[in-house]
């Protein structure tokens, strides 16, 4: 677990722009009970979250076809919620990854970008990949 003063600004970078925090297993369960497309960002303190993941999702959700349901969990902080959402990712064949960006409809993972797909990439390239996924699934 990280000290709050370390992760709070990183959480707020997404929550101040409309992302809803998932803090408990029940909140994750409520998400997967929705029959709507949702974007789930697994946030973290790592550099690739700061340099690529957060800027990419914040730009991508401005797209007209972006999902209306925006959620985030913070790995290393919101442990129960993070572990629960990762159960669904794992069922779809995706091992734990921080950061990660997923499009989900109910329990189904429609699209996933993991750390290996984000780390070292320009945030605009990641954003473009997300926008393509929005156009396909939303």
Contact map, one row per residue, 1 for C-alpha under 8 A:
111000000000000000000000000000000000000000000000000000000000000000000000000110000000000000000000000000000000000000000000000000000000000000
111101100000000000000000000000000000000000000000000000000000000000000000000110000000000000000000000000000000000000000000000000000000000000
111111100000000000000000000000000000000000000000000000000000000000000000000000000000000000000000000000000000000000000000000000000000000000
011111110000000000000000000000000000000000000000000000000000000000000000000000000000000000000000000000000000000000000000000000000000000000
001111111000000000000000000000000000000000000000000000000000000000000000000000000000000000000000000000000000000000000000000000000000000000
011111111100000000000000000000000000000000000000000000000000000000000000000000000000000000000000000000000000000000000000000000000000000000
011111111110000000000000000000000000000000011000000000000000000000000000000000000000000000000000000000000000000000000000000000000000000000
000111111111000000000000000000000000000000000000000000000000000000000000000000000000000000000000000000000000000000000000000000000000000000
000011111111100000000000000000000000000000000000000000000000000000000000000000000000000000000000000000000000000000000000000000000000000000
000001111111110000000000000000000000000000111000010000000000000000000000000000000000000000000000000000000000000000000000000000000000000000
000000111111111000000000000000000000000000100000000000000000000000000000010000000000000000000000000000000000000000000000000000000000000000
000000011111111100000000000000000000000000000000000000000000000000000000000000000000000000000000000000000000000000000000000000000000000000
000000001111111110000000000000000000000000000000000001000000000000000000000000000000000000000000000000000000000000000000000000000000000000
000000000111111111100000000000000000000000000000000001000100000000000001000000000000000000000000000000000000000000000000000000000000000000
000000000011111111111000000000000000000000000000000000000000000000000001000000000000000000000000000000000000000000000000000000000000000000
000000000001111111100000000000000000000000000000000000000000000000000000000000000000000000000000000000000000000000000000000000000000000000
000000000000111111100000000000000000000000000000000000000100000000000000000000000000000000000000000000000000000000000000000000000000000000
000000000000011111110000000000000000000000000000000000000000000000000100000000000000000000000000000000000000000000000000000000000000000000
000000000000011111111000000000000000000000000000000000000000000000001111000000000000000000000000000000000000000000000000000000000000000000
000000000000001001111100000000000000000000000000000000000000000000000111000000000000000000000000000000000000000000000000000000000000000000
000000000000001000111110000000000000000000000000000000000000000000000011100000000000000000000000000000000000000000000000000000000000000000
000000000000000000011111101100000000000000000000000000000000000000000011100001001000000000000000000000000000000000000000000000000000000000
000000000000000000001111101100000000000000000000000000000000000000000000100001011000000000000000000000000000000000000000000000000000000000
000000000000000000000111111100000000000000000000000000000000000000000000000001011000000000000000000000000000000000000000000000000000000000
000000000000000000000111111110000000000000000000000000000000000000000000000000011001000000000000000000000000000000000000000000000000000000
000000000000000000000001111111000000000000000000000000000000000000000000000000000000000000000000000000000000000000000000000000000000000000
000000000000000000000111111111100000000000000000000000000000000000000000000000001000000000000000000000000000000000000000000000000000000000
000000000000000000000111111111110000000000000000000000000000000000000000000000001001100000000000000000000000000000000000000000000000000000
000000000000000000000000111111111000000000000000000000000000000000000000000000000000000000000000000000000000000000000000000000000000000000
000000000000000000000000011111111100000000000000000000000000000000000000000000000000000000000000000000000000000000000000000000000000000000
000000000000000000000000001111111100000000000000000000000000000000000000000000000000000000000000000000000100000000000000000000000000000000
000000000000000000000000000111111110000000000000000000000000000000000000000000000000000000000000000000011110000000000000000000000000000000
000000000000000000000000000011111110000000000000000000000000000000000000000000000000000000000000000000000110000000000000000000000000000000
000000000000000000000000000001111111100000000000000000000000000000000000000000000000000000000000000000001100000000000000000000000000000000
000000000000000000000000000000011111100000000000000000000000000000000000000000000000000000000000000000001100000000000000000000000000000000
000000000000000000000000000000000111110000000000000000000000000000001000000000000000000000000000000000011100000000000000000000000000000000
000000000000000000000000000000000111111000000000000000000000000000111000000000000000000000000000000000111100000000000000000000000000000011
000000000000000000000000000000000001111100000000000000000000000000111110000000000000000000000000000000111000000000000000000000000000000000
000000000000000000000000000000000000111110000000000000000000000000101110000000000000000000000000000011110000000000000000000000000000000000
000000000000000000000000000000000000011111000000000000000000000000000111100000000000000000000000000011110000000000000000000000000000000000
000000000000000000000000000000000000001111100000000000001000000000000011100000000000000000000000001111000000000000000000000000000000000000
000000000000000000000000000000000000000111110000000000000000000000000001111000000100000000000000011110000000000000000000000000000000000000
000000000110000000000000000000000000000011111000100001000000000000000001111000000000000000000000011100000000000000000000000000000000000000
000000100100000000000000000000000000000001111100100000000000000000000000011100000000000000000000011000000000000000000000000000000000000000
000000100100000000000000000000000000000000111110110000000000000000000000000000000000000000000000000000000000000000000000000000000000000000
000000000000000000000000000000000000000000011111110000000000000000000000000000000000000000000000001000000000000000000000000000000000000000
000000000000000000000000000000000000000000001111111000000000000000000000000000000000000000000000000000000000000000000000000000000000000000
000000000000000000000000000000000000000000000111111110000000000000000000000000000000000000000000001000000000000000100111000000000000000000
000000000000000000000000000000000000000000111111111111000000000000000000000000000000000000000000001000000000000000000010000000000000000000
000000000100000000000000000000000000000000001111111111100000000000000000000000000000000000000000000000000000000000000000000000000000000000
000000000000000000000000000000000000000000000011111111100000000000000000000000000000000000000000000000000000000000000000001000000000000000
000000000000000000000000000000000000000000000001111111110000000000000000000000000000000000000000000000000000000000000111111001000000000000
000000000000000000000000000000000000000000000001111111111000000000000000000000000000000000000000001110000000000000000100001001000000000000
000000000000110000000000000000000000000000100000111111111100000000000000000000000000000000000000000000000000000000000000000000000000000000
000000000000000000000000000000000000000000000000011111111110000000000000000000000000000000000000000000000000000000000000001000000000000000
000000000000000000000000000000000000000000000000000111111111000000000000000000000000000000000000000000000000000000000000001111100000000000
000000000000000000000000000000000000000010000000000011111111100000000000000000000000000000000000000000000000000000000000000000100100000000
000000000000010010000000000000000000000000000000000001111111110000000000000000000000000000000000000000000000000000000000000000000000000000
000000000000000000000000000000000000000000000000000000111111111000000000000000000000000000000000000000000000000000000000000000100000000000
000000000000000000000000000000000000000000000000000000011111111001000000000000000000000000000000000000000000000000000000000000110110000000
000000000000000000000000000000000000000000000000000000001111111101100000000000000000000000000000000000000000000000000000000000000000000000
000000000000000000000000000000000000000000000000000000000111111101000000000000000000000000000000000000000000000000000000000000000000000000
000000000000000000000000000000000000000000000000000000000011111111000000000000000000000000000000000000000000000000000000000000000010000000
000000000000000000000000000000000000000000000000000000000000111111000000000000000000000000000000000000000000000000000000000000000000000000
000000000000000000000000000000000000000000000000000000000000001111100000000000000000000000000000000000000000000000000000000000000010011001
000000000000000000000000000000000000000000000000000000000001111111110000000000000000000000000000000000000000000000000000000000000010011001
000000000000000000000000000000000000111000000000000000000000100011111100000000000000000000000000000000000000000000000000000000000000010001
000000000000000000000000000000000000110000000000000000000000000001111100000000000000000000000000000000000000000000000000000000000000000000
000000000000000000100000000000000001111000000000000000000000000000111110000000000000000000000000000000000000000000000000000000000000000000
000000000000000001110000000000000000011100000000000000000000000000111111000000000000000000000000000000000000000000000000000000000000000000
000000000000000000111100000000000000011110000000000000000000000000001111100000000000000000000000000000000000000000000000000000000000000000
000000000000011000111100000000000000000111100000000000000000000000000111110000000000000000000000000000000000000000000000000000000000000000
000000000000000000001110000000000000000111100000000000000000000000000011111001001100000000000000000000000000000000000000000000000000000000
000000000010000000000000000000000000000001110000000000000000000000000001111111100100000000000000000000000000000000000000000000000000000000
000000000000000000000000000000000000000001110000000000000000000000000000111111100100000000000000010000000000000000000000000000000000000000
110000000000000000000000000000000000000000010000000000000000000000000000011111100000000000000000000000000000000000000000000000000000000000
110000000000000000000000000000000000000000000000000000000000000000000000011111100000000000000000000000000000000000000000000000000000000000
000000000000000000000111000000000000000000000000000000000000000000000000111111111100000000000000000000000000000000000000000000000000000000
000000000000000000000000000000000000000000000000000000000000000000000000011111111110000000000000000000000000000000000000000000000000000000
000000000000000000000011100000000000000000000000000000000000000000000000000001111111000000000000000000000000000000000000000000000000000000
000000000000000000000111101100000000000000000000000000000000000000000000100001111111100000000000000000000000000000000000000000000000000000
000000000000000000000000000000000000000001000000000000000000000000000000111001111111110000000000000000000000000000000000000000000000000000
000000000000000000000000000000000000000000000000000000000000000000000000000000111111111000000000000000000000000000000000000000000000000000
000000000000000000000000100100000000000000000000000000000000000000000000000000011111111100000000000000000000000000000000000000000000000000
000000000000000000000000000100000000000000000000000000000000000000000000000000001111111110000000000000000000000000000000000000000000000000
000000000000000000000000000000000000000000000000000000000000000000000000000000000111111111000011000000000000000000000000000000000000000000
000000000000000000000000000000000000000000000000000000000000000000000000000000000011111111100000000000000000000000000000000000000000000000
000000000000000000000000000000000000000000000000000000000000000000000000000000000001111111110000000000000011100000000000000000000000000000
000000000000000000000000000000000000000000000000000000000000000000000000000000000000111111111111000000000000100000000000000000000000000000
000000000000000000000000000000000000000000000000000000000000000000000000000000000000011111111111000000000000000000000000000000000000000000
000000000000000000000000000000000000000000000000000000000000000000000000000000000000001111111100000000000000000000000000000000000000000000
000000000000000000000000000000000000000000000000000000000000000000000000000000000000000111111100000000000001100000000000000000000000000000
000000000000000000000000000000000000000000000000000000000000000000000000000000000000000011111110000000000000000000000000000000000000000000
000000000000000000000000000000000000000000000000000000000000000000000000000000000000000011111111000000000000000000000000000000000000000000
000000000000000000000000000000000000000000000000000000000000000000000000000000000000010011001111100000000000000000000000000000000000000000
000000000000000000000000000000000000000000000000000000000000000000000000000000000000010011000111110000000000000000000000000000000000000000
000000000000000000000000000000000000000000000000000000000000000000000000000000000000000000000011111100000000000001100000000000000000000000
000000000000000000000000000000000000000001110000000000000000000000000000001000000000000000000001111100000000000001100000000000000000000000
000000000000000000000000000000000000000011110101100010000000000000000000000000000000000000000000111110000000000001100100000000000000000000
000000000000000000000000000000000000000011100000000010000000000000000000000000000000000000000000111111000000000111100100000000000000000000
000000000000000000000000000000000000001111000000000010000000000000000000000000000000000000000000001111100000000111000000000000000000000000
000000000000000000000000000000000000001110000000000000000000000000000000000000000000000000000000000111110000111110000000000000000000000000
000000000000000000000000000000000000111100000000000000000000000000000000000000000000000000000000000011111000111100000000000000000000000000
000000000000000000000000000000010001111100000000000000000000000000000000000000000000000000000000000001111111111000000000000000000000000000
000000000000000000000000000000010111110000000000000000000000000000000000000000000000000000000000000000111111110000000000000000000000000000
000000000000000000000000000000111111100000000000000000000000000000000000000000000000000000000000000000011111000000000000000000000000000000
000000000000000000000000000000011000000000000000000000000000000000000000000000000000000100000000000000011111100000000000000000000000000000
000000000000000000000000000000000000000000000000000000000000000000000000000000000000000100010000000000011111110000000000000000000000000000
000000000000000000000000000000000000000000000000000000000000000000000000000000000000000110010000000001111011111100000000000000000000000000
000000000000000000000000000000000000000000000000000000000000000000000000000000000000000000000000000001111001111100000000000000000000000010
000000000000000000000000000000000000000000000000000000000000000000000000000000000000000000000000000001110000111110000000000000000000100000
000000000000000000000000000000000000000000000000000000000000000000000000000000000000000000000000000111100000111111000000000000000000000000
000000000000000000000000000000000000000000000000000000000000000000000000000000000000000000000000000111000000001111111100000000000000000000
000000000000000000000000000000000000000000000000000000000000000000000000000000000000000000000000111110000000000111111100000000000000000000
000000000000000000000000000000000000000000000001000000000000000000000000000000000000000000000000111100000000000011111110000000000000000000
000000000000000000000000000000000000000000000000000000000000000000000000000000000000000000000000000000000000000011111110000000000000000000
000000000000000000000000000000000000000000000000000000000000000000000000000000000000000000000000000000000000000011111110100000000000000000
000000000000000000000000000000000000000000000001000110000000000000000000000000000000000000000000001100000000000011111111100001000000000000
000000000000000000000000000000000000000000000001100100000000000000000000000000000000000000000000000000000000000000111111100000000000000000
000000000000000000000000000000000000000000000001000100000000000000000000000000000000000000000000000000000000000000000111110000000000000000
000000000000000000000000000000000000000000000000000100000000000000000000000000000000000000000000000000000000000000001111111011000000000000
000000000000000000000000000000000000000000000000000100000000000000000000000000000000000000000000000000000000000000000001111111000000000000
000000000000000000000000000000000000000000000000001110110000000000000000000000000000000000000000000000000000000000000000111111100000000000
000000000000000000000000000000000000000000000000000000010000000000000000000000000000000000000000000000000000000000000000011111110000000000
000000000000000000000000000000000000000000000000000000010000000000000000000000000000000000000000000000000000000000000000111111111000000000
000000000000000000000000000000000000000000000000000110010000000000000000000000000000000000000000000000000000000000000100111111111100000000
000000000000000000000000000000000000000000000000000000011011000000000000000000000000000000000000000000000000000000000000001111111110000000
000000000000000000000000000000000000000000000000000000000001000000000000000000000000000000000000000000000000000000000000000111111111000000
000000000000000000000000000000000000000000000000000000000000000000000000000000000000000000000000000000000000000000000000000011111111100000
000000000000000000000000000000000000000000000000000000001001000000000000000000000000000000000000000000000000000000000000000001111111110000
000000000000000000000000000000000000000000000000000000000001001011000000000000000000000000000000000000000000000000000000000000111111111000
000000000000000000000000000000000000000000000000000000000000000000000000000000000000000000000000000000000000000000000000000000011111111100
000000000000000000000000000000000000000000000000000000000000000000000000000000000000000000000000000000000000001000000000000000001111111111
000000000000000000000000000000000000000000000000000000000000000011100000000000000000000000000000000000000000000000000000000000000111111111
000000000000000000000000000000000000000000000000000000000000000011000000000000000000000000000000000000000000000000000000000000000011111111
000000000000000000000000000000000000000000000000000000000000000000000000000000000000000000000000000000000000000000000000000000000001111111
000000000000000000000000000000000000100000000000000000000000000000000000000000000000000000000000000000000000010000000000000000000000111111
000000000000000000000000000000000000100000000000000000000000000011100000000000000000000000000000000000000000000000000000000000000000111111
